[in-house]
Amino acid sequence: MNIIDTNLEFRKLNYINKPNNIILHHAAHSNCSVYDVHRWHKDDRGWSGIGYHFFITKEGLIYRGRPEKAIGAHCLNHNSNTIGICTQGNYTKENMPVGQEKSLIELCIYLCTKYGIKTINGHRELNLTDCPGIYYPLKKIKKEALYKTQEIDNYTVKCGDTLWSISKQFNMSVNELKKLNYLNTDIIYPNQILRIL
């Protein structure tokens, strides 16, 4: 999984977000970009900038929006303890492409593991709105992301460990272990924490 940094410029942000929930949204626009949403939120609404922490294109590209530790602006009364993820598209009228769905599930798994999150909601489950749309695969995304998160455990690397020895210990392939931990190399270090299945 690759998260593309956008280097967006924000007005003042409050860095006291303590995420324990992920809230899923759609842009309600078929082909907008993360930069369009940032401009709409900043210039048209007068906010600090894009209210979402992440934006995923239909091709499955993941862009960083608002910093994770900054309070979001995406779900009334639920911004100080959540991560907001917006997907390009209007899912009141269209179906989500497979690549976008896959990236969304991967990002949710990553964030659930990183913050110990056990709850994922669609915007409409918390506020009076149609977002993220009736064709948004909300139930599937929640089920897959939360189920996979429950399967993941941690392992602390010890002196003499190799990816091969750890993968054999947990009945995984080296490639699975590397992918799960976003490793580009076979080098690991003592006391490094690895995610394992």
Secondary structure, 3 states (H helix, E strand, C coil): CCEECCCCCCCCCCCCCCCCEEEEEECCECCCCHHHHHHHHHHHCCCCCCCCCEEECCCCCEEECCCCCCCCCCCCCCCCCEEEEEECECCCCCCCCHHHHHHHHHHHHHHHHHHCCCCEEEHHHCCCCCCCCCCCCHHHHHHHHHHHHHHCEEEECCCCCCHHHHHHHCCCCHHHHHHHCCCCCCCCCCCCEEEEC
